[in-house]
Amino acid sequence: MSARVKILFVVFSLLTLALFIADLMFGSVKVSPAEIAAVLTGGGDGSVNERIIIDIRLVKAIVAVIAGAALSVSGLQMQTLFQNPLA
């Protein structure tokens, strides 16, 4: 793997992580990054924001990441199956 590919992999991984955290932060109820970190590490205080993060936003963010990964894998499979780089 070339150095350019390694750098792009790291940049896109960090971008994915940043967007994942942004998905947890922003919505109709604003939640601070410190509160998100406290909830995800088990230090939540049982507030309404904790229920919002765990029950709604975390599930939505995980499903979005899994759906994106599934789309990329299915695109790779189509390219391999049809032997067409544009498929």
C-alpha atoms as one frame of an Amber mdcrd trajectory, in Angstrom:
protein
   0.000   0.000   0.000   1.367   3.378  -0.968   1.772   6.278   1.427  -1.005
   8.207  -0.356  -3.480   5.374   0.214  -2.520   5.140   3.890  -2.992   8.888
   4.370  -6.373   8.824   2.624  -7.473   5.866   4.758  -6.557   7.705   7.969
  -8.205  10.950   6.812 -11.434   9.236   5.807 -11.491   7.188   9.018 -11.144
  10.360  11.096 -13.816  12.065   8.977 -16.172   9.136   9.558 -15.553   9.325
  13.309 -16.106  13.102  13.346 -19.372  12.771  11.428 -20.486   9.952  13.738
 -19.942  12.217  16.751 -21.660  15.116  14.965 -24.646  12.843  14.322 -24.846
  12.196  18.065 -24.499  15.890  18.944 -26.909  17.667  16.642 -30.671  17.359
  16.471 -33.706  19.085  17.869 -32.035  18.850  21.289 -28.402  19.962  21.380
 -26.095  17.708  23.399 -22.541  18.633  24.352 -19.587  16.392  23.449 -18.777
  16.044  27.153 -22.252  14.703  27.878 -21.989  12.268  24.954 -18.662  11.014
  26.264 -20.118  10.604  29.760 -23.099   8.641  28.468 -21.026   6.383  26.223
 -18.555   5.590  29.012 -21.326   4.748  31.480 -21.165   7.906  33.549 -24.589
   9.211  32.587 -26.900  10.635  35.222 -30.134   9.139  33.882 -31.288  12.386
  32.307 -33.526  12.831  29.295 -30.459  13.556  27.157 -29.038  10.153  28.067
 -32.212   8.446  26.816 -32.078  10.530  23.620 -28.456   9.583  22.970 -28.793
   5.865  23.751 -32.258   5.098  22.407 -32.455   7.344  19.365 -29.241   8.924
  18.152 -26.779   6.094  18.787 -28.998   3.560  17.040 -29.515   5.913  14.086
 -25.785   6.615  13.759 -24.804   2.932  13.933 -27.412   2.002  11.318 -26.117
   4.780   9.044 -22.541   3.472   9.286 -23.637  -0.115   8.644 -25.798   0.932
   5.680 -22.907   2.887   4.170 -20.572  -0.077   4.579 -23.156  -2.401   3.023
 -23.560  -0.092   0.026 -19.814   0.039  -0.555 -19.475  -3.744  -0.322 -22.405
  -4.285  -2.689 -20.853  -1.863  -5.180 -17.575  -3.768  -5.021 -19.424  -7.040
  -5.572 -21.214  -5.630  -8.612 -17.920  -4.438 -10.092 -16.408  -7.869  -9.525
 -19.403  -9.802 -10.833 -19.850  -7.773 -14.023 -16.118  -7.106 -14.461 -16.969
  -3.485 -15.100 -15.263  -0.753 -13.057 -18.222   1.577 -13.694 -20.914  -0.838
 -12.443
